[in-house]
Amino acid sequence: MLGFFKKKKEEFVKPKKDPFPSLEEVKNLTIIDIRSEDEVEFYGSFPNSIHIPFDEYFASRLMLLDKNKEYGIMDLRGIESVLNEAEKIAKKVGLNAKKLKGGFFYIKEVLNYKVKN
């Protein structure tokens, strides 16, 4: 019974990496912007982004990109199912790509990354 009152040895738990991108990370990637044409026109785009809509030609357009660059895939709101599918297609065509959780609104509003005019 006395063992019950013994202080447990504290273990160090390494914090997990935040799943949302940092501003530095966003600035160092080429962003593949998969939003619709209307969304890009209405909200604007980032200086380091290329607009490739997520449509039936998405994979063929990705094949034209430089395979030596690092890419981040962004939609409007960071919808996980859409980003997962886009990331899977990008990796299938040989790109070093990852999804940017939070999407355009997170990058613009939380990270305060400025859109180009």
N, C-alpha and C positions, 0 to 999 in steps of 0.2 A: 504494500500500500504506500510505503514511503516513496517508491519510485514514481508514483503519480505526480508528486509535487516537484520533482526535479525539473529544472529549466532545460528545455530542449535546445540543442545546439542550433543556432541560426544558420540557415543556408542562404547563400547568395543566389538570387534568381536574376539571370541576365534578362533585361527588358527586351521585348520583341521589337523588331524594326517596324516603324510606323508604315502601314500599307499605303499611305498617301504620299505622293511625291513631294520632295522639297523644291524650293525655288531654284536652287543651284542645279539640281537634277534636271528640272524642266528646261532650264537655259542651255544645258549641255547636250540635250537630245534634239534630233529632228523629229518634230511632232507630225504624225500622220493624223490629220483631222478628218474623221469619218462622218461628220455632221452633214445634213442636207445642204443644198445650195442656198435655200431660203434662210436657214439658221446662220450660215456663214455671212451672208449678205446683211442680215439683221443685227447680229452681235459682233461681227468683225472677226479677225483672226490674229494669231500671234506671229511675230516676225520670223520665227524659226519653224513655221508649220507649212505643210503642203496639204492641199485639200484633195483627198481621194474618197469620194462618197462610198458608203458601204452598200453597194448594189451588186448586180450580177457581173459587173466588169472589175470588181475590186481586186481579185487575185491577179488578173492579167495586168492591171495597172501597177500592182506591187512588184511584179517581175521586172519592171523597168527601173526600179530604184537601186542605188548603190548598196551592195551587200556588205561593204566595209564600214558602214555607218551604224550608229546606234539610234534606234527609233523608239518613240513613245506613241502609243495609240490613244487618241482622245475622242470622246463623243461629247454631247452637250452636258449630260448630268452624271456620267460615270456609271451607266447601267451595266452591271456585272455580266449578264448573259451576252449582251452585244459585244462588249470588250473581250470577253473570253473567246468568242467565235472569231473576231477580227484578229486577235493575237495568234490563235491557232492557225489561221490561214497565212498570216505573215511569216510565222516560223516554218510552215510547210513549204513556202517558196524560197526559204533560205535567208530571211532577214533576222537580224538581232533586234527583236522588238519586244516591248512589254507594254502592258496596259497602264494607263494613267488614271488611277482610281480618283473619283470625284469629278472628272470631266472638266469641260470648259469653265463652268461656273466656279468650281473649286480653285482652279488655277488663276482665274481672273479676280475673284472676290476674296478668297482666303489668302492666297499667296501674293495678291496684288500685282500680278504680272500684266503689263500693259499690252493692249491690242494695237496693231498697226492701223493707221487711218487709211 
